[in-house]
Amino acid sequence: MAIERQGATELPQVLQMEADRYSGLLSQTCDDPWQGLSQAQSQQVKSILGLSDYVAGQICRHPQWLTHITAPETADESSHYLSELEALLAQISDENAAKKCVRDFRNRWLVTLAYRDFLSLTALETSLKDISALAEALIIASRDWVYRQLTAQYGTPCDTQGNPQHLLILGMGKLGGRELNFSSDIDLIFVFPEHGETRHQKGAGGRRTLDNQQFFTRMGQKLVNLLDQVTMDGFVFRVDMRLRPYGDSGPLVVSSHAFEDYYQEQGRDWERYAMVKARVLGPSTPEAVALQEMLRPFVYRRYIDFSAIEALRKMKQMISREVRRRQLSDNIKLGPGGIREVEFVVQSFQLIRGGREPSLRTQSIYGALDTLKALGQLDAKAIDELKSGYSLLRRVENLLQAIDDKQTQTLPGDDSCGVRDWQRLCLAMGEESPESLRSRIDNAMADIHRHFKDTVGGDEEESEREHWTATLWHEYEDDEARTMLSSHGINDEKLWPVLSQWRENTSRKSIGPRGRDTLDRLMPKLLEDLFAHKAPCEAFAPVSRVLDQILTRTTYLELLCENPGARQQLISLCCISPWIATQLARFPMLLDELIDPVQLYDTTSLDDYPSELRQALLRVPEDDMEQQMEALRQFKLSQQLKIAAADVTGILPIMQVSDHLTYLAQAIIEQVVQQAWQQVAARHGVPAHLTEGEMGFAVVGYGKLGGIELGYGSDLDLVFLHNAPAGVQTNGDRQIDASHFYLKLAQRILHLFSTRTVSGELYEVDMRLRPSGSSGLLVSEIDNFGEYQANEAWTWEHQALVRSRLVYGGQKLAELFREIRHAVLSQARNADELAKAVREMRSKMREHLLKVKEGEFDLKQSSGGIADIEFIAQYLVLANSHANGGLTAWSDNVRIFEDLAELQILSAEEAEGLIHVYCLLRDESHRLTLQGLAGELPKTQVEEQAELVEKIYSKVLGQP
C-alpha cells in the first residue's frame, strides 16, 4: 500500500548512515552549511543526502547551492532557464570556461529537480517537463555560444542572397516529447537551411571563408564536444547522433534540401517511428516551422496506414532479441510491459491515423493518450491503465537515474547496494516495502503488455530470426526458401531466383577455401542489410556486380564482412547511383573508402586538393613512375567517389560538385606537369632562358575545365603554351632546341594522362582546340598563339576562347595569356556577321551531334539546351567586349550572365532565367550520369525551360 508523504522523513539505518557520512563531508567543506535554511529545509536536505549519491556529492562540492536547491518552485520557473544561462555564457569566450559554466548550470538545476522529485515536492509530468526544458536551454544556449565563436573566426554563414543561416536542432525521443528522464541520452539531428558560404563584415580583409556545409559541420562537432565531453565537472548530456540521415554513415549536418530528399526517397519505417517525437528545439522561427512541416508527410500518411503495425512489431522483436542477447532482466524500459511498449501502442495509432487526425500529431505520450481517449480509439479503462502504468514506470526510472546520475532502467538487485537502492525507491515512492513496490511494478507491466499484444501483437519467440539469413543462404529448396522469405516479411518475388542463380554462379568459381568461408560468413550479414531496403532484389543487382569483381580477392570480402558500415555504404551508394556502383565494381580498391563513413562524406576543401595529392604521392617512391601514375589515378578515383557520395546525399549542391571536380583536375594537372618536367629535364636539362624556379610553360583549360564546370567522366580540353625565344637550347648534357624540349614535355604529359594502369586512364585529353587544330603544333609559343588568335582564328575558336583560362603556369605567362585573351575577345566585330557565324556553327553542331528520338530532349544539344545557353553567352561577350572590357573577366557562364545583366545587355529577368535553366540542366546532367543514364529527358519535362532559352536565343542571335 502506498504511503502519502511529502517532505522530510525518517530514514532507515542504512540510509541514515549514508546521510551522516555526507553530512560530515559537507561540514568539512563549509563551516555552517545550514545557515539561511529553515529547520524544515535542513531536515529535507539531511534526508536527500541519504537518498541520492549524486545529489549528496554535488551539495558537498557546492554547498553554496543549498539556498537555490531548497527554494520553493516558482511559477514558470523553467521558462527562464534559457535566458539565465545565456546571460552567464555572454560573459565567456574561453571554451573550457564555457564547458564549466554549462556543467555547473546543469548540475545545479538537476540537483534541484532531483531534490523535489525524491521529496515528492513536484508532480511527475512537471518534473519531466522541467528536465526537458533544462536540456533544451542547455542545448540552445550552447549552440548559440558556439555559433558566436565560429562566426567571429570564419564569418557568418549566408545563403546565396546573403541571408544569415542558423543551425536547426531536432530533438528526438523523450526530449522531443518534453518527457525527458533524469539521466537520459539526448538524440539530436542537425540541419541547416541553405547552402552558401560565410561572409565577413566589411573591413575584415582576406580572412578565410567556409562553405555552409563545412561551417555547420565544425559547429556541430564543437557543440557535441561542449555537451558530451566528460570533464572534472562531469558532462552535460551524452549526445547520440545516430538518428540522422544515413546514421553513423552520414554527414553530421545536412541541408534542409538534403534532409527532405532523404526522407522522401529513402526514409525507412523505423525512421517514421522516430520522427513522431521529433521537434525543432529553441524559439520558433520560420525555418524551424518549415522543417517541422517538411517532416509531416513522411511521418503521417494521408491514408489510414496499417503497414505501421508490422513495422512496429518488427522493431519490438529486434528489441526483444537485443534484451535476450545482453541478458537484460528487470528492465522497466525494454522488457515485456515496459516503457517502450506504451510508446509503441500510442505511436502505432499515431502512425496509422495521424494522417487523418491532426490532433494525434503530438510528441507527448500523455497528450496522445488523452487524444486517443477522446477519439474513442481505446476504451477509457485501457487508457487509464496505460497512463498510470507509464507514469509509475517513468517515476521509478527517473528516481533510479537520479540516485547516481546514471542511465539505467534496471531495477535494483539483491546485493547490499541493491537493498539500499530499493529502500531509496520505496521512501521516494511512498511504499512500505520493496515487495509492495515490486508488486505494483509487476502489475503495471502485465497490464501494459496485455494492451501491447492487443494492439501491436508479435511473437515473443523470435530468437531464430537472428540466424535465419544464414539458413536462407544455404537453402537449396526453392519452396522452402520462398516460405522462409515470406514468413519474415520479404515479399520480393524476384529476389530468390536472382539470389539462387548468383549463388550457383559463384559456386563454379575458384575462390579457395578461405574465400569460400569468408563469403559464407559475409552473405548472411549482407542479406540482412539488403532486407532493410524496400526492393531487396533491385538493391542486390548492383551489389552483386561489385561482389563478382572481388570474389577472388578475399581481403575485400573480409573488409565487408568485418565492417557493417562499409556494407551499409556499399548498399546505399549502389542503390542511389549506378555510376558509383560501376566505379566500385571496376576499382574495388575504392571499397577501402567505405570503412570510415565520416571520412567518405568529408569532401576535401577546394584549396586543399594540391596538398592532399602531394601528401598521397609522398608515400610512393619518387623514382617509381609506375607507382606514381597509379597513385595519381587512385587519388582521383577516391576523391571522385567522395564528391559523388556527397553529391547523391545532397551535401554538395551542383555548383560545388563542379567546383570540386574542377579543382581536383587542376591539382592533378599540376602534378602531371611537374612529373613530366622532371623526367624530360633529367634527360635534356632545361631551356637556358629560364631563371631558377621557372618553367616557361603554361596549360590553358578550355570548355568545362575552363568554365569550372567539369562533370563526372568529363575529358580535359587543353592547350599548351611556352615562352622560349627562337634559338634557345637546353642546358643539359643532351642539348636540344627549347621548342623541341617543350614538345617532348607535352608528349610526356599526354602519356602520363592516357596510360592505362590497374586503375585505368587518368583523364582523356582533347588537344583539338590548339591553334590550327589537330594539324597544329602540340605546344605554341605564346606570341605566336596571340598572333594566330588575332589574325587567323575562326569565330568558333574565339567562342572557345571565351571559355578558357590558365589552369597551370607562372605569373608572367598568366599575365601574357590574360592580355592576349582580353585583346582578342575585345576586338570590334560586325554584330550581324558574328551572329550569322555563331548561328551556323550551332546548326552544324546540332546536325552532327543531336541524335535523340522524337519526344526526347538532349540536355546539351537539343534546341533550348545547354549548348544554346553557352552560345548566347559567347556571342554576347564577343559582340560587346570592345565597349565593355570587363566582360572578358570570367570564363564561366553564370558570372558572364550576371555581368551582362549588370551592364543591361540582358535584362535581369533574362539573365536570371538563363542562369536558372543552365544550372537546372547541369544538375540533371550530373544526376543522370550518376544514374548511369544518357543525358536525355522527356521533352515535356523541360519544355517550359527550353522555350525560355529559345526565345532569348532568337532575340539575341536571330532565328536558328
GUBA-252003 format. One record per residue (C-alpha): residue in three letters; x, y, z. Coordinates in steps of 0.2 Angstrom, whole numbers, plus 5000, padded with zeros to 4 digits. Each point is the difference from the previous one (the first is absolute). Layout:
AlaXYZ...
// end
This chain:
Met500050005000Ala500750174995Ile500350135014Glu499650184996Arg501550105005Gln500850174996Gly501650075007Ala501249935012Thr499849835008Glu500949895012Leu501349894991Pro500449825002Gln501749965009Val500949964984Leu499550164992Gln500250105016Met501849955000Glu500250064982Ala499250175005Asp501250015015Arg501549974989Tyr499550134988Ser499650125014Gly501749985007Leu500850044983Leu498950154998Ser500550075016Gln501849984995Thr499750114984Cys499050135009Asp500050075017Asp498150015002Pro499149924985Trp498350025009Gln500150195001Gly498650094992Leu498949845000Ser498449975010Gln500049855011Ala498849914988Gln501250044985Ser501549935010Gln499149845004Gln499549984982Val501850024995Lys500649875013Ser498749884992Ile500650034982Leu501849975005Gly499549825004Leu498949984985Ser501150054985Asp501949984999Tyr500050124985Val499050145009Ala501149975016Gly501650014990Gln499550164991Ile499450095017Cys501749955008Arg500950084985His498950154999Pro499250045017Gln499750174994Trp498649924989Leu498949955016Thr499050165000His499649984981Ile499649825002Thr498850025015Ala499150154993Pro498249974996Glu499649974982Thr499450164991Ala498750024987Asp500749984982Glu501749975008Ser500649894985Ser499650144988His501550105006Tyr501349864999Leu500550064982Ser500250185004Glu500949975017Leu501349894991Glu500250114985Ala500450155012Leu501449895008Leu500749944984Ala500050184993Gln501450045011Ile501149854994Ser501149984985Asp501149865006Glu499449824995Asn500649925016Ala499150145010Ala498449974990Lys500149815003Lys500150045019Cys498650124999Val498849894992Arg500449855011Asp499850105015Phe498350074994Arg499549824996Asn500549935016Arg499350145011Trp498349984992Leu499949814998Val500549995019Thr498550125003Leu498849894990Ala500649845007Tyr499850085018Arg498250044996Asp499749834992Phe500749895014Leu499050115013Ser498449994990Leu500050194998Thr499550004982Ala498949894989Leu500849884987Glu499350094984Thr500750165007Ser501749925004Leu500149934983Lys499650164992Asp501250105011Ile501449884995Ser499650014982Ala500050195001Leu501750005009Ala500749894986Glu499350114986Ala500750165009Leu501749915001Ile500049954982Ile499450164993Ala501150125011Ser501549894996Arg499650004981Asp499950195000Trp501650025009Val500949884988Tyr499250104985Arg500750165007Gln501749935002Leu500149934983Thr499250154991Ala501450115008Gln501349894992Tyr499249954983Gly498650134997Thr498249975000Pro499349864990Cys498850074986Asp498949944986Thr500350064982Gln498950155004Gly501150055015Asn498749955013Pro500949935016Gln499749825003His499849915017Leu500249825006Leu498349925003Ile500049865013Leu498749865000Gly499749935017Met499549824999Gly499249875012Lys499550065017Leu500950164998Gly498950044985Gly498549955010Arg500550115015Glu500049845010Leu501949985003Asn500649895015Phe501350055012Ser501649934993Ser499549964982Asp501050014984Ile499450144988Asp499749954982Leu500350144988Ile500050044982Phe500850154993Val499350094984Phe500550174992Pro498850094988Glu501050044985His501649984991Gly501250154998Glu501650065009Thr500550115014Arg500250184998His501050125010Gln499650175006Lys500750144989Gly501750045004Ala500549835006Gly501249984986Gly500449834991Arg499549895015Arg499649824996Thr498249964995Leu499249835001Asp498549934991Asn498549975011Gln500249815000Gln501850025007Phe499450145012Phe498649905008Thr500949845000Arg501450085011Met498650085010Gly499249845003Gln501649915005Lys500450145012Leu498250005007Val500049815003Asn501750025009Leu499450145011Leu498549905006Asp500749824999Gln501850015006Val500349945018Thr501050135010Met500450015018Asp498350085001Gly499249854992Phe499050024984Val498450094994Phe499249864990Arg500649844991Val499650054982Asp499449874987Met500050054982Arg499649834992Leu498250054996Arg500650124986Pro499849964982Tyr501149854996Gly500449985018Asp501949995005Ser500349984981Gly499350174996Pro500650185002Leu499950085017Val499050144993Val498850014985Ser499250144990Ser498150015001His499949954982Ala501149845003Phe499049975015Glu498350004990Asp500749904986Tyr500649865012Tyr498349985009Gln499150014984Glu501049874990Gln500949895013Gly499150035017Arg499749835008Asp498649945012Trp501050015016Glu500450184995Arg498250044998Tyr499849945018Ala501450105006Met499450164992Val498349995009Lys500950095015Ala501150114990Arg500050185004Val501050154995Leu500850075016Gly500150185005Pro498950154996Ser498949984985Thr500650074984Pro499449994982Glu501449884996Ala499549895015Val498250004995Ala500449954982Leu501149865006Gln498749935011Glu498750014986Met501249924988Leu500049845011Arg498149995002Pro499649914983Phe501449875004Val499449965017Tyr498150024998Arg499349924984Arg498450074992Tyr499249835001Ile499749895014Asp501649905001Phe499949835008Ser501849964993Ala500750095016Ile499449855011Glu501249874992Ala501450135000Leu499750035019Arg499949815003Lys501649974991Met500950145010Lys499349925016Gln500749834995Met501750084997Ile499950085017Ser499549835008Arg501549914992Glu501250145006Val499349985018Arg500349814999Arg501750024992Arg500650135014Gln499149895013Leu499050155006Ser498849965014Asp498950115011Asn500150134986Ile498550125002Lys500350084983Leu500449864988Gly499349855008Pro498249934997Gly498750135007Gly501450135001Ile500050194995Arg500449964982Glu498449894998Val498950155006Glu500950114987Phe499749874986Val498249985004Val499750194999Gln501150034985Ser499249864991Phe498450105000Gln500950164996Leu500849924985Ile498549914994Arg498750155002Gly501150155002Gly499850044982Arg498150025002Glu500050065018Pro501150165003Ser499649995019Leu501149845000Arg501550094994Thr500850045017Gln501749955007Ser499349975017Ile499549835006Tyr498850085013Gly499250114987Ala499849864987Leu499249895013Asp498750135004Thr499750024982Leu499749824997Lys498850005014Ala499050144993Leu500049924983Gly499449845007Gln501549904992Leu500349925017Asp498749975014Ala500250115016Lys500649855011Ala501449964988Ile500550184999Asp500050025019Glu501049845002Leu501350054987Lys500250175007Ser500149955018Gly501249864996Tyr501150124989Ser500050135014Leu500549875013Leu501449934989Arg500650184995Arg500150055018Val501049855005Glu501150024985Asn500350195005Leu500449955018Leu501249864995Gln501050124989Ala500050145013Ile500849885013Asp501750024992Asp499750094983Lys500149844990Gln499049954985Thr499249845006Gln498249924999Thr500549855010Leu499249975017Pro501249975014Gly500749835004Asp500149905016Asp501750055006Ser500450135013Cys500050154988Gly498449934992Val499149995017Arg500550185004Asp499450064983Trp498349915003Gln499850095016Arg500450174991Leu498649964987Cys498849955013Leu500250165011Ala499950114984Met498549904994Gly499149995016Glu500049815001Glu500249905016Ser501149864993Pro501049954984Glu498849864998Ser498550114999Leu500850124988Arg500649854990Ser498249944999Arg499450164994Ile501350004986Asp499649824995Asn498150044999Ala500350154990Met501149924988Ala498849854998Asp498650124995Ile501150094988His500649844992Arg498249944998His499550174991Phe501649994989Lys499549824994Asp498350064997Thr500550144989Val501749964993Gly500249815003Gly501549914995Asp500849835004Glu501150005015Glu501049854994Glu501050084987Ser501849955004Glu500149894984Arg499950164990Glu501850045005His500649874989Trp498749974987Thr501050094986Ala501449875002Thr498749874998Leu499350084985Trp501850024992His500249815001Glu498249954995Tyr499949914984Glu498149964999Asp499150144991Asp498449985009Glu500850005017Ala501050154996Arg498450104994Thr499149945016Met501450065011Leu500150174991Ser498150025001Ser499949965018His501350135004Gly499050134990Ile501150004984Asn498750004986Asp501250044985Glu499649864988Lys501550044989Leu501349985014Trp500149825003Pro500349954981Val501350134999Leu500949965016Ser499949814996Gln500750034983Trp501450115006Arg500549875014Glu500149874987Asn501150104989Thr501250045014Ser500149825005Arg500849964983Lys501450135003Ser501649955008Ile500150125015Gly501049885012Pro499549935017Arg500350175009Gly499050104987Arg498649875001Asp499950015019Thr500150195000Leu498650014987Asp498949885010Arg500350115015Leu499750164990Met498449964991Pro498849985015Lys500650175007Leu499850084982Leu498349924998Glu499450075016Asp500550174995Leu499249984983Phe498449955008Ala499950175008His499750074983Lys498350014992Ala500549914984Pro501449875005Cys500149934983Glu500450174992Ala501250045014Phe500949834997Ala500350024981Pro501350145001Val500749935016Ser500349834992Arg500950084986Val501350075012Leu500149835009Asp500349914984Gln501650114998Ile500749965017Leu499549815002Thr501849964997Arg500750145011Thr499649935017Thr500750165009Tyr498550104993Leu498849875005Glu500750005018Leu499950194999Leu498149994997Cys499849865012Glu500850095015Asn499450184996Pro498150025002Gly500250184995Ala500949964984Arg498649874995Gln498650135004Gln501050134989Leu500249884986Ile498249965000Ser499450185002Leu501250074987Cys499749864987Cys498150035002Ile500150194998Ser501250004986Pro500449874986Trp501550114995Ile500749985018Ala499649814999Thr501049994984Gln501550095007Leu500049885015Ala499949854989Arg501450064988Phe501150065014Pro499749905016Met501450095009Leu498750145002Leu499149885013Asp501450065012Glu499250175000Leu498349935006Ile500849945017Asp499950175008Pro498450094995Val500550165008Gln501550014989Leu499049954985Tyr498850145001Asp501350135006Thr500550074983Thr501750084998Ser500050195001Leu500250084983Asp501750085004Asp500649845008Tyr500049884985Pro501850044995Ser500749975017Glu499049855003Leu500649934983Arg501850045005Gln499849915016Ala499349854991Leu501550004988Leu501350015014Arg499549825005Val500649944983Pro501949994995Glu500450154989Asp500949904988Asp498749874997Met499050084986Glu498849854999Gln499550025018Gln499950194998Met498849984986Glu498949885009Ala500050115016Leu499450144989Arg498649904993Gln499549935017Phe500050175007Lys498850064987Leu498949855002Ser499850025018Gln499750185000Gln498749984986Leu499249875011Lys499950125015Ile499350144989Ala498749884992Ala499549945018Ala499850185006Asp499150044984Val498749865000Thr499650035019Gly499750184997Ile501550075009Leu500850084985Pro498850114989Ile500449994981Met501150164999Gln501149935013Val500149824992Ser500750084985Asp501250115010His500749855009Leu500249904984Thr500850144992Tyr501250045014Leu500449825001Ala500549994982Gln501150165002Ala500949925014Ile500349854990Ile500650104985Glu501250095011Gln500849845005Val500049924983Val500950154993Gln501350005014Gln500349814998Ala500250024981Trp501150155002Gln501249905012Gln500149864988Val500450104984Ala501150125010Ala501049855007Arg500449954982His500350174991Gly500250135013Val498850165000Pro499950144987Ala501450125003His498950165001Leu499249945016Thr500450075017Glu500049885015Gly498249945004Glu499350054983Met499349884987Gly499550124987Phe498549884997Ala498250025002Val498449904998Val498450084995Gly498349915004Tyr498650024987Gly498249945001Lys499449935016Leu501750015008Gly500150184995Gly498350045006Ile500249915017Glu498649894995Leu500849824999Gly498849865002Tyr500349815004Gly501049924986Ser500350174991Asp501650014989Leu501250145001Asp500150134986Leu501850065001Val501250124991Phe501950015004Leu501050164999His501850045002Asn501050165000Ala501749944993Pro500850134988Ala500649924983Gly501749925000Val500149965019Gln500749835005Thr499949905015Asn501450005013Gly500249815002Asp501249874994Arg498949964985Gln499550174994Ile498550034989Asp499150154994Ala498850075013Ser498549984988His500549824999Phe500149995019Tyr498350075002Leu499349884987Lys500849855009Leu499250075016Ala498350014992Gln500249824994Arg500549945017Ile498550095008Leu498849924988His500849835003Leu499850025019Phe498250044998Ser499549864987Thr501049855006Arg498949875007Thr500549925017Val499149895011Ser498950155005Gly499750054982Glu500350164990Leu500350165010Tyr499150114988Glu499550004982Val500950164993Asp499350094985Met501350124991Arg499050054985Leu499750175006Arg501850054997Pro500550124986Ser499649914983Gly499249865009Ser500749824998Ser501250064987Gly500850135011Leu501450005011Leu499849905017Val500750155009Ser499950184994Glu501150145004Ile499050135009Asp500350154988Asn499649884985Phe498449955009Gly499550185002Glu500350044982Tyr499049844994Gln498650055011Ala500050184994Asn500249974982Glu499649824995Ala498849925012Trp498249964995Thr498550085009Trp499749835009Glu501850005006His499650175008Gln498549935007Ala501049865008Leu501250145007Val498650075010Arg500049845010Ser501849995003Arg501250045014Leu501749965006Val500049855012Tyr501949985002Gly501450114997Gly501150145007Gln499550185003Lys500850074984Leu499249884988Ala498350025009Glu500150194998Leu500549984981Phe498649884997Arg498750115009Glu500650154989Ile499849904984Arg498349935005His499350175005Ala500750084984Val499349864988Leu498350005009Ser499950195000Gln500250024981Ala498750104992Arg498849884990Asn498650034988Ala498549945010Asp499049924986Glu501549914992Leu500549935018Ala498249955003Lys499949914983Ala501749915003Val499449955018Arg498349944993Glu500849894987Met501249925012Arg498649965011Ser499049924986Lys501549904995Met500249935018Arg498249965000Glu500149914984His501549895005Leu499649985018Leu498250005003Lys499349825000Val498549985011Lys498349914996Glu498450104998Gly499450075016Glu501749995009Phe501150155005Asp501950004999Leu500550105014Lys501550074991Gln499650004981Ser498150024999Ser499350174996Gly499950105016Gly501349895008Ile501750035008Ala500950034984Asp498850144995Ile500250085017Glu501950004997Phe499950074983Ile498950145006Ala501450045013Gln501449994988Tyr499250104987Leu499550145012Val501850015006Leu500850014983Ala498750134994Asn500150115015Ser501849995008His500750134989Ala498950135009Asn499949915016Gly501849935004Gly499449925017Leu499049874990Thr501649904997Ala500449985019Trp499149835002Ser500049844991Asp498549925008Asn498250034993Val499250055017Arg501150155004Ile500050054981Phe498150015001Glu500050095016Asp501250134992Leu498950014985Ala498550045011Glu501050135010Leu500550094983Gln498149984995Ile500549914984Leu498849875006Ser498650045012Ala500149945018Glu498549884996Glu500949934985Ala501649975009Glu499249925015Gly499049894988Leu501549944991Ile501049975016His498649905007Val499749894985Tyr501949984997Cys500249945018Leu498549894999Leu500649914985Arg501749985007Asp499349935016Glu498949884989Ser501649954990His500949965016Arg498549905007Leu499849904984Thr501949965000Leu499949945017Gln498549894995Gly501049934986Leu498850084987Ala500250104984Gly499850195002Glu498250004994Leu498350035007Pro498350004994Lys499750164990Thr498450045010Gln501150015016Val501050144995Glu498950084987Glu499750165009Gln501850035004Ala500549964982Glu498850124993Leu500750145011Val501749974993Glu499449994982Lys499150165002Ile501650095006Tyr501149914987Ser498950064987Lys500050185007Val501950005001Leu500549914985Gly498650004989Gln499049844994Pro501149845001
// end
